[in-house]
């Protein structure tokens, strides 16, 4: 198994600069952020582009990776692929196809993204929208030798981001439905155990039950603010009490989770996803956060 990181928290750094730092600090893989270079989403943790997939220079990317002894675990683009606005949905789907094309040209086997959701519709109606969008997207990826890994984040963090949640694929019931609609070896999960903690879903059982669908793994932790939970209750869907933290600073038992991965034969990447506000104010704090996570995980990842 290899230790990697998602490059999104370094929006002002080039791929070269991120790769140099990551390699010097002992990371082995990069999950490279590939949002539209010209702009677009500007929610937290989105909008970064370390590879411009519209003007891809395959040689330059490979040169950077080769000089720093790194591999790309996946290309990352996490929009709302089921956006209720047709133009927004079309833009997300179109850019996702460009990311898939870039992955194929770079011989990167995985693209990480969100299913998305129309928060004005119920689950059944959202799966009707899913049937319109996702079979074609997966067919597109499969024809290019690329697998799509869906992250299980419900996208419920704060009122200024995606209030109400805009990612359909956050639970085993939802995964079973989407895998029954799109029954493909090119369609699976980018599993983040932190989201399962506050949804009260057993992450060790998830690893066991969905082992064949685990394409990529995110390392992010979750702290439950007990006072916030007391004040807001579970009816707030986590608002006010679920706190994203770095691995080792929250509720996830990383020894148990990684043990479960090894037991089920997963042997690819553990990619650190840094969303901890306590380590965000400066780039030096961001780097410090990644190193805290590295040191928590390194004894378990070989």
C-alpha positions as CSV (number, residue, x, y, z in Angstrom):
1,X,0.0,0.0,0.0
2,X,1.2,3.5,-0.7
3,X,0.7,6.9,1.0
4,X,-0.5,9.8,-1.1
5,X,-2.2,13.1,-0.8
6,X,-4.9,15.1,-2.6
7,X,-3.3,18.3,-4.1
8,X,-6.3,20.6,-3.7
9,X,-5.1,22.4,-0.6
10,X,-2.2,23.9,-2.6
11,X,-4.1,26.2,-5.0
12,X,-1.2,28.7,-5.4
13,X,1.4,26.1,-6.1
14,X,2.3,24.4,-9.4
15,X,2.3,20.6,-9.9
16,X,6.1,20.8,-9.9
17,X,6.2,22.6,-6.5
18,X,3.7,20.2,-4.9
19,X,5.5,17.2,-6.3
20,X,8.8,18.4,-5.0
21,X,7.5,19.0,-1.5
22,X,5.5,15.7,-1.4
23,X,8.5,13.6,-2.5
24,X,10.8,15.3,0.0
25,X,8.4,14.4,2.8
26,X,8.1,10.8,1.9
27,X,4.8,10.6,0.0
28,X,4.6,8.2,-2.9
29,X,1.4,9.2,-4.9
30,X,-0.5,12.3,-5.8
31,X,-4.3,12.5,-6.3
32,X,-4.2,15.5,-8.7
33,X,-6.9,18.2,-8.6
34,X,-8.2,18.9,-12.1
35,X,-11.0,21.5,-11.8
36,X,-11.4,23.8,-14.9
37,X,-8.4,25.9,-15.1
38,X,-10.4,29.0,-16.1
39,X,-12.4,29.0,-12.9
40,X,-15.8,27.6,-11.9
41,X,-16.6,26.2,-8.5
42,X,-15.2,28.2,-5.6
43,X,-16.5,26.3,-2.7
44,X,-14.0,25.3,-0.1
45,X,-11.6,22.5,-1.2
46,X,-12.6,22.9,-4.8
47,X,-11.5,24.9,-7.8
48,X,-7.8,23.9,-7.8
49,X,-6.2,22.8,-11.1
50,X,-2.8,21.2,-11.0
51,X,-3.3,19.7,-14.4
52,X,-5.1,21.6,-17.1
53,X,-6.9,18.8,-18.9
54,X,-8.1,21.2,-21.7
55,X,-4.5,21.8,-22.7
56,X,-2.8,18.7,-21.5
57,X,1.0,18.4,-21.9
58,X,1.5,14.7,-21.2
59,X,5.3,14.9,-21.5
60,X,5.5,17.7,-19.0
61,X,3.4,15.9,-16.4
62,X,5.3,12.7,-16.8
63,X,8.6,14.6,-16.5
64,X,7.5,16.2,-13.2
65,X,6.5,12.9,-11.7
66,X,9.5,11.1,-13.0
67,X,12.0,13.6,-11.5
68,X,10.4,13.4,-8.1
69,X,9.7,9.6,-8.1
70,X,6.0,9.9,-7.8
71,X,2.9,8.3,-9.3
72,X,-0.6,9.6,-9.8
73,X,-3.2,7.6,-7.9
74,X,-6.1,9.3,-9.6
75,X,-7.3,12.6,-11.2
76,X,-9.7,14.4,-9.0
77,X,-12.8,16.5,-10.0
78,X,-15.7,16.6,-7.6
79,X,-18.6,18.7,-8.9
80,X,-22.4,18.1,-8.7
81,X,-22.8,15.9,-11.8
82,X,-26.6,15.8,-11.2
83,X,-27.0,19.6,-10.8
84,X,-30.6,20.7,-11.2
85,X,-29.6,23.5,-13.6
86,X,-29.2,21.9,-17.0
87,X,-26.3,24.2,-18.0
88,X,-24.4,23.5,-14.7
89,X,-24.9,19.8,-15.1
90,X,-23.8,19.8,-18.7
91,X,-20.7,21.8,-17.8
92,X,-19.8,19.4,-15.0
93,X,-20.4,16.3,-17.2
94,X,-18.4,17.8,-20.1
95,X,-15.4,18.6,-17.9
96,X,-15.5,15.2,-16.3
97,X,-15.2,13.7,-19.7
98,X,-12.1,15.8,-20.3
99,X,-10.6,14.6,-17.0
100,X,-11.3,11.0,-18.1
101,X,-9.6,11.7,-21.5
102,X,-6.6,13.1,-19.6
103,X,-6.4,10.1,-17.3
104,X,-6.4,7.8,-20.4
105,X,-3.6,9.8,-22.0
106,X,-1.5,9.8,-18.8
107,X,-2.1,6.1,-18.2
108,X,-3.8,6.9,-14.9
109,X,-6.4,4.3,-14.2
110,X,-8.8,6.2,-11.9
111,X,-10.8,9.4,-11.9
112,X,-12.4,10.4,-8.6
113,X,-15.7,12.4,-8.6
114,X,-19.2,12.7,-7.0
115,X,-22.4,11.3,-8.3
116,X,-24.1,14.5,-7.4
117,X,-27.7,15.2,-6.4
118,X,-30.6,17.5,-7.0
119,X,-31.5,18.5,-3.5
120,X,-35.0,19.6,-4.5
121,X,-35.9,16.0,-5.3
122,X,-36.3,12.9,-3.3
123,X,-34.0,9.9,-3.5
124,X,-36.2,8.0,-6.0
125,X,-36.5,11.0,-8.3
126,X,-32.7,11.5,-8.1
127,X,-32.1,8.0,-9.2
128,X,-34.2,8.7,-12.2
129,X,-31.8,11.5,-13.0
130,X,-28.9,9.2,-12.3
131,X,-30.2,6.8,-15.0
132,X,-30.0,9.7,-17.5
133,X,-26.4,10.7,-16.7
134,X,-24.3,7.9,-15.2
135,X,-24.6,4.9,-17.6
136,X,-23.2,7.1,-20.4
137,X,-20.4,8.6,-18.2
138,X,-19.3,5.1,-17.1
139,X,-19.5,3.8,-20.7
140,X,-17.3,6.7,-21.8
141,X,-14.7,6.0,-19.1
142,X,-14.8,2.2,-19.7
143,X,-14.2,2.7,-23.4
144,X,-11.0,4.6,-22.5
145,X,-9.7,2.1,-20.0
146,X,-10.5,4.4,-17.0
147,X,-12.4,3.5,-13.8
148,X,-14.6,6.0,-12.0
149,X,-14.3,6.1,-8.2
150,X,-17.3,7.8,-6.4
151,X,-16.6,9.5,-3.1
152,X,-19.1,8.8,-0.4
153,X,-19.3,12.3,1.1
154,X,-22.9,13.5,1.7
155,X,-21.7,17.1,1.2
156,X,-23.3,18.5,4.3
157,X,-20.9,20.8,6.1
158,X,-22.1,24.3,6.5
159,X,-24.9,26.7,5.2
160,X,-22.5,28.5,2.9
161,X,-21.4,25.4,1.0
162,X,-23.8,22.7,-0.2
163,X,-26.6,22.9,2.5
164,X,-28.9,19.9,2.5
165,X,-26.4,17.7,0.8
166,X,-25.7,17.2,-2.9
167,X,-24.1,13.8,-3.3
168,X,-26.5,10.9,-3.6
169,X,-23.9,8.1,-3.0
170,X,-23.3,8.3,0.7
171,X,-24.7,5.0,2.1
172,X,-24.7,1.2,1.3
173,X,-28.4,1.5,0.2
174,X,-27.5,4.1,-2.3
175,X,-24.4,2.2,-3.5
176,X,-26.5,-0.9,-4.0
177,X,-28.9,1.0,-6.1
178,X,-26.3,2.8,-8.3
179,X,-24.3,-0.4,-8.8
180,X,-27.5,-2.2,-9.9
181,X,-28.2,0.5,-12.4
182,X,-24.6,0.7,-13.6
183,X,-23.3,-2.8,-13.3
184,X,-19.7,-2.2,-14.5
185,X,-16.2,-3.2,-13.3
186,X,-15.3,0.4,-14.2
187,X,-17.6,2.0,-11.5
188,X,-16.7,1.9,-7.9
189,X,-15.9,3.8,-4.7
190,X,-13.3,6.2,-3.4
191,X,-14.0,5.4,0.2
192,X,-13.7,8.0,3.0
193,X,-14.3,6.4,6.4
194,X,-14.8,9.8,8.1
195,X,-18.2,10.3,6.6
196,X,-19.3,6.9,7.8
197,X,-18.5,7.8,11.4
198,X,-21.1,10.5,11.8
199,X,-23.6,8.6,9.6
200,X,-23.2,5.7,12.1
201,X,-22.2,3.3,9.4
202,X,-19.7,0.6,10.3
203,X,-16.6,1.3,8.2
204,X,-15.0,-2.1,8.8
205,X,-18.2,-3.8,7.5
206,X,-18.2,-1.5,4.5
207,X,-14.7,-2.6,3.6
208,X,-15.8,-6.2,3.9
209,X,-19.1,-5.8,2.0
210,X,-17.8,-3.6,-0.8
211,X,-14.2,-4.9,-1.2
212,X,-14.6,-5.5,-4.9
213,X,-15.7,-1.9,-5.4
214,X,-12.9,-0.2,-3.5
215,X,-10.9,1.5,-6.2
216,X,-9.3,4.3,-4.1
217,X,-9.3,5.3,-0.4
218,X,-9.3,8.8,1.2
219,X,-7.7,9.4,4.6
220,X,-9.7,12.0,6.4
221,X,-10.9,12.0,10.0
222,X,-14.0,13.3,11.8
223,X,-14.4,14.7,15.3
224,X,-17.8,14.8,16.8
225,X,-18.4,18.0,18.8
226,X,-20.5,16.6,21.7
227,X,-21.7,20.0,22.8
228,X,-22.8,20.8,19.2
229,X,-24.5,17.4,19.0
230,X,-26.3,18.1,22.2
231,X,-27.5,21.5,21.0
232,X,-28.4,20.6,17.4
233,X,-29.2,16.9,17.5
234,X,-29.0,14.4,14.6
235,X,-31.9,16.2,12.9
236,X,-29.4,18.9,11.8
237,X,-27.8,16.2,9.6
238,X,-24.4,16.9,11.2
239,X,-24.5,20.6,10.9
240,X,-23.0,22.1,14.0
241,X,-21.3,19.0,15.3
242,X,-19.4,17.1,12.6
243,X,-15.9,18.5,12.4
244,X,-13.5,17.4,9.6
245,X,-10.1,16.6,11.1
246,X,-6.7,15.2,10.0
247,X,-6.1,11.4,10.3
248,X,-5.2,10.7,13.9
249,X,-7.1,13.7,15.4
250,X,-10.6,12.3,15.2
251,X,-12.8,9.3,15.8
252,X,-11.6,6.8,13.1
253,X,-9.6,3.8,14.3
254,X,-7.1,3.8,11.5
255,X,-5.5,0.6,12.7
256,X,-8.8,-1.2,12.5
257,X,-9.8,0.4,9.2
258,X,-6.4,-0.3,7.4
259,X,-6.4,-3.8,8.9
260,X,-9.7,-4.3,7.2
261,X,-8.4,-3.1,3.9
262,X,-5.4,-5.4,4.1
263,X,-7.6,-8.3,5.1
264,X,-9.8,-7.8,2.0
265,X,-6.9,-7.5,-0.3
266,X,-6.9,-3.7,-0.9
267,X,-3.3,-2.7,-1.7
268,X,-3.3,0.5,-3.6
269,X,-3.3,4.0,-2.1
270,X,-4.3,5.8,1.1
271,X,-4.7,9.4,-0.1
272,X,-4.7,12.1,2.6
273,X,-7.6,14.6,2.1
274,X,-6.8,17.7,4.1
275,X,-10.0,19.5,5.2
276,X,-9.0,20.5,8.8
277,X,-9.7,24.2,9.4
278,X,-7.3,24.2,12.3
279,X,-4.5,23.8,9.8
280,X,-5.6,26.0,6.9
281,X,-4.7,29.6,7.6
282,X,-1.3,29.5,6.0
283,X,0.5,27.2,3.6
284,X,2.9,26.2,6.4
285,X,-0.1,25.1,8.5
286,X,-1.4,23.1,5.5
287,X,1.9,21.4,5.2
288,X,2.1,20.8,8.9
289,X,-1.3,19.1,8.7
290,X,-0.3,16.8,6.0
291,X,2.8,15.8,8.0
292,X,0.6,15.1,11.1
293,X,-1.5,12.8,9.0
294,X,1.5,11.2,7.4
295,X,3.0,10.4,10.8
296,X,-0.3,8.9,12.0
297,X,-0.7,6.7,9.0
298,X,2.9,5.8,8.1
299,X,3.3,3.0,10.7
300,X,0.3,1.3,9.2
301,X,1.0,1.7,5.5
302,X,3.7,-0.4,3.9
